Amino acid sequence: MKTNYGFAIVVVVLILVSCISAEANIEPTSVSLTAVPTKTEPSPSSTPAPTDTPTPEPPTINIEEIYGTWVYAGHIFFQYNPDHTFAYAFSEASLADGPLDFGTFELDGSTFTFVSDPESAGCEPGRRGVYEISFPYPNRLEFVLIEDTCHDSENPAMTRMTPIEKAMVDDWQFKENPLYYLQITNDGQICYGDSLEAAAEQTICNSYVLESNLITETCGENNPECDAGQTCLASVKINIYDQLEYQVIPGNCDWDIHNAAAPYASHQFIRQYP
């Protein structure tokens, strides 16, 4: 059988020519590319050099602010005197006649340094301690340990006890009833209310007299919880938590509200900080 190769070649050539002609007739299209913004890194010269934040200096404390008697945990007493001597005891009476430790102290800015007398009965003769002190709140002195030959941890805060009239003049919230407030003023009044604002209006007030840690409170005319002129004797102190403790003395209170609660009623009040 004879194959016609010439005819096949002609067909292939015609097909190729038609394809080339078709491609030549296609109009070119323009493609628009959206430019992607590039992030320009700032030159080293445009970047401000970091600056060191200066460490604030600790506040300077007037040494007269620490003079007086302080109490820690309700039963550990410290006495700091104007002649820069100190004493430490387990009772206020023992500060003068039988302290556990005594010696001298100095204050430089807010750095408190003390040295125990070699004759004292402290943990170590000639003990030396350095602490950073501050007053975070009125009548509250706090110590932070720097170095101490007898301690390796922070010394908890101590709260001023004497004169207590300075520590108790403030706004307070009754711990047992959060809707009961009182304001103790420095002119001998204790005013009550269901809010700090109501107590500050001084509508319901009693008068008080303080002798050492004993307070005699006399009922005022507008107090519905007692009869005008009735008195109540109680002991008061500021505890380690900076709370006011009011302990009624048995048999020395005419107020039914206290006698109905317990023959030896004790109340705590939480200081209201601004």
C-alpha positions in Angstrom: 0.0 0.0 0.0 1.4 3.4 -1.0 1.2 6.2 1.6 0.6 9.8 0.5 3.1 11.6 2.8 2.9 14.7 0.7 -0.7 15.3 1.5 -0.2 14.9 5.3 2.7 17.4 5.3 0.5 20.0 3.6 -2.3 19.5 6.1 0.1 20.0 9.1 1.6 23.1 7.6 -1.9 24.6 7.0 -2.8 24.0 10.7 0.4 25.7 12.0 -0.1 28.7 9.7 -3.7 29.1 11.0 -2.6 29.0 14.7 0.1 31.6 14.1 -2.4 33.9 12.4 -4.9 33.6 15.2 -2.3 34.5 17.9 -1.2 37.5 15.8 -4.8 38.8 15.8 -5.2 38.8 19.6 -5.0 42.4 21.0 -2.5 42.7 23.8 -4.1 43.6 27.2 -2.4 45.9 29.7 -2.0 44.6 33.2 -2.0 47.1 36.1 -0.1 46.0 39.1 -0.9 47.7 42.4 2.2 48.8 44.2 2.6 47.3 47.6 3.9 49.9 50.1 7.2 48.9 51.7 8.1 49.7 55.3 11.0 52.1 55.5 13.2 51.3 58.5 14.4 54.4 60.3 18.0 55.1 60.1 20.0 54.6 63.3 20.4 58.4 63.6 16.6 58.9 63.8 16.0 56.5 66.7 16.4 58.3 70.1 18.9 56.7 72.4 17.3 55.2 75.5 17.8 57.3 78.7 18.2 55.9 82.2 15.3 56.8 84.5 16.8 58.3 87.6 16.1 56.5 90.8 14.0 58.7 93.1 15.5 59.6 96.4 13.7 58.2 99.5 11.8 60.9 101.3 13.4 62.6 104.2 11.7 62.0 107.5 11.7 64.5 110.4 13.2 62.6 113.4 10.6 64.2 115.7 7.9 62.2 113.9 9.2 58.9 115.4 9.5 60.1 119.0 7.0 58.4 121.3 5.7 54.9 122.1 4.8 52.5 119.4 3.2 49.0 119.6 3.6 46.0 117.4 1.3 43.0 117.4 -0.6 44.5 120.3 1.9 43.5 123.0 5.5 44.5 121.9 6.3 48.1 122.8 9.0 50.4 121.5 9.9 53.8 123.0 11.9 56.3 120.9 13.1 59.4 122.9 14.3 62.9 121.9 17.8 62.1 123.3 18.1 59.3 120.7 17.7 56.5 123.1 15.3 53.6 122.6 13.7 50.8 124.7 11.9 47.6 123.8 9.6 45.6 126.2 6.6 43.3 126.3 4.5 45.9 128.3 4.4 49.6 128.3 5.2 49.8 132.1 8.4 47.7 131.5 9.8 50.2 129.0 11.1 52.3 131.9 11.9 49.8 134.6 12.8 46.6 132.8 13.2 46.7 129.0 14.3 43.7 127.1 16.5 45.8 124.9 17.7 49.4 125.0 20.3 51.5 123.2 20.7 54.5 120.8 19.4 55.3 117.4 20.1 57.7 114.5 18.1 58.8 111.5 19.7 59.8 108.2 17.0 60.8 105.6 14.8 57.7 105.9 17.5 55.3 107.0 17.1 54.3 110.7 20.1 52.8 112.5 20.1 51.5 116.1 22.8 50.0 118.3 21.8 48.0 121.4 23.6 48.7 124.7 26.1 45.9 125.6 24.3 45.6 129.0 20.9 45.1 127.5 19.2 41.7 127.4 18.6 41.7 123.7 19.4 38.8 121.3 23.0 39.9 121.0 25.2 42.4 122.9 25.8 45.5 120.8 23.3 44.4 118.2 23.2 46.7 115.2 20.2 47.1 112.8 19.7 49.3 109.8 16.1 49.8 108.4 14.4 52.0 105.8 11.4 53.6 107.5 8.3 55.3 106.1 4.9 56.6 107.1 2.4 55.0 104.6 -0.5 56.3 106.6 -0.9 58.7 109.5 0.3 57.3 112.8 1.7 54.1 111.1 5.5 53.6 111.0 6.8 50.8 108.8 10.3 49.3 108.8 12.0 47.5 105.9 15.1 45.6 106.7 18.5 46.5 105.2 20.7 44.7 107.7 20.3 43.4 111.2 22.5 41.0 113.2 19.4 39.4 114.7 16.9 39.3 111.8 17.0 38.2 108.2 13.5 39.2 107.1 11.4 42.4 107.0 10.2 43.7 110.3 6.4 44.1 110.2 4.8 47.5 110.6 4.4 49.0 114.0 1.4 51.2 114.9 1.6 54.2 117.2 -0.2 53.6 120.5 0.6 56.6 122.6 -0.8 59.3 122.6 -3.7 57.3 121.4 -5.9 60.4 120.9 -3.8 61.3 117.8 -4.2 57.8 116.4 -8.0 57.6 117.0 -8.9 61.0 115.5 -10.1 59.8 112.1 -13.0 58.3 110.2 -13.9 54.7 111.0 -16.2 51.9 109.7 -17.8 49.4 112.1 -16.3 46.0 111.2 -19.4 44.1 112.3 -21.7 46.3 110.3 -20.3 47.9 107.1 -23.2 50.4 107.0 -22.2 52.0 110.4 -19.6 54.7 110.4 -18.2 57.0 113.1 -16.0 60.1 113.1 -13.8 60.9 116.1 -12.8 64.5 116.3 -10.0 66.2 118.2 -12.5 68.4 120.1 -14.0 65.5 122.1 -16.8 64.3 119.9 -17.8 60.9 118.4 -20.3 61.3 115.6 -22.3 58.4 113.9 -24.0 57.8 110.6 -24.8 55.3 107.9 -22.1 56.8 105.7 -19.0 58.8 106.1 -20.8 61.9 104.8 -23.6 61.4 107.4 -21.1 61.0 110.2 -19.3 64.2 109.0 -22.5 66.2 109.3 -22.3 65.6 113.1 -26.0 65.2 113.6 -25.8 62.3 116.0 -22.8 62.8 118.3 -21.6 61.8 121.8 -18.9 63.5 123.8 -15.9 61.7 125.1 -13.0 62.1 127.6 -9.9 60.0 127.2 -7.6 59.1 130.1 -4.6 56.9 129.1 -6.4 54.1 127.2 -9.8 54.5 128.9 -12.5 56.4 127.2 -15.7 57.7 128.9 -18.4 58.3 126.3 -21.5 60.4 127.2 -24.6 60.0 125.2 -25.7 63.0 123.2 -29.3 64.4 123.0 -29.9 63.2 119.4 -28.6 59.6 119.8 -31.5 57.2 119.5 -29.5 54.2 120.9 -29.0 55.7 124.4 -30.5 58.2 126.8 -28.9 61.6 126.9 -26.4 61.8 129.7 -25.8 58.1 130.0 -22.2 57.1 130.1 -20.2 54.1 129.0 -16.6 53.3 130.0 -14.4 51.3 127.6 -10.8 50.7 126.8 -9.5 51.6 123.4 -6.3 50.8 121.4 -5.1 50.7 117.9 -4.1 47.1 117.0 -1.5 45.8 114.5 -4.0 46.0 111.7 -4.5 49.7 112.3 -8.0 49.0 113.6 -9.6 50.7 116.6 -10.6 48.3 119.3 -13.3 49.4 121.7 -13.7 47.1 124.7 -16.6 47.9 127.1 -15.7 47.6 130.8 -18.2 45.3 132.6 -20.6 47.1 134.9 -19.6 50.5 133.7 -22.0 51.1 130.8 -25.5 52.3 131.0 -26.3 51.7 127.3 -28.7 48.9 126.6 -27.3 48.4 123.1 -23.9 47.3 124.7 -25.4 45.4 127.6 -27.7 43.5 125.3 -24.9 42.5 123.0 -22.7 41.0 125.8 -21.6 41.9 129.3 -18.2 42.5 127.9 -18.9 43.9 124.5 -15.9 44.4 122.2 -16.0 46.2 118.8 -13.5 46.8 116.1 -13.5 49.7 113.6 -11.6 49.9 110.3 -9.8 53.1 109.6 -11.1 54.8 106.4 -8.1 56.2 104.4 -8.7 59.1 102.0 
